[in-house]
Amino acid sequence: PRFADPQGTKRLGDREVTVYTRNRGADVWHVLYAWEEEGSLYAVSQHVAEPHTYSEVVEHLDRITRGLVRIEPRSA
């Protein structure tokens, strides 16, 4: 319920993300990828603003999402 205007899903590596193009607030020039993993919600996002185009923002988010590595917590 925090995000609006879903644009479908895409697979990036082993993640299937839902693509949103705005938040519920006033943010309309925004792209956000959201996914759930082991009961937690994760998101990466970027505003679409000069000098970057929408396509460039999507490329950035694709690269960021593919490059994420899960780090397991260790006990002290």
C-alpha positions in Angstrom: 0.0 0.0 0.0 3.0 2.4 0.2 3.5 2.5 -3.6 1.3 3.4 -6.5 1.2 2.9 -10.2 2.6 -0.6 -10.6 4.1 -1.2 -14.0 4.4 -5.0 -13.8 7.2 -7.2 -12.8 10.7 -8.0 -14.1 13.3 -10.7 -13.2 16.7 -9.5 -12.3 19.0 -12.4 -11.4 17.1 -14.5 -8.9 14.8 -11.6 -7.8 11.4 -10.8 -9.2 10.7 -7.2 -8.6 7.6 -5.1 -9.0 8.2 -1.8 -10.8 6.4 1.3 -9.4 6.6 4.7 -11.0 5.5 6.8 -8.0 5.0 6.7 -4.2 1.6 7.4 -2.6 2.9 10.9 -1.8 3.7 13.7 -4.2 6.6 11.8 -5.8 5.7 11.4 -9.4 9.1 11.4 -11.1 10.3 8.3 -9.4 11.0 4.7 -10.2 11.1 2.1 -7.4 11.7 -1.7 -7.5 10.2 -3.6 -4.6 10.4 -7.3 -3.7 9.8 -9.5 -0.7 12.4 -11.9 0.6 12.0 -14.2 3.6 9.2 -12.0 5.0 11.0 -8.7 4.6 10.2 -5.9 2.0 13.2 -4.5 0.1 13.3 -1.6 -2.3 15.7 0.4 -4.4 14.7 3.6 -6.0 15.8 6.7 -7.9 14.2 10.0 -8.9 14.0 10.7 -12.6 15.6 14.1 -12.8 18.0 15.8 -15.2 20.5 14.9 -16.4 19.1 11.4 -16.3 16.2 10.1 -18.4 13.7 7.5 -17.4 15.6 4.8 -19.4 18.8 5.7 -17.7 17.2 5.4 -14.2 15.8 2.0 -15.1 19.3 0.9 -16.3 20.8 2.1 -13.0 18.1 0.3 -10.9 18.7 -2.9 -13.0 22.4 -2.8 -12.3 22.0 -2.0 -8.6 19.5 -4.8 -8.1 21.5 -7.4 -10.0 24.6 -6.5 -8.0 23.0 -6.8 -4.5 24.6 -9.5 -2.3 22.8 -10.9 0.7 25.0 -10.6 3.9 24.1 -13.0 6.6 24.3 -11.6 10.1 27.0 -13.1 12.4 26.9 -13.3 16.1 29.5 -11.2 18.0 
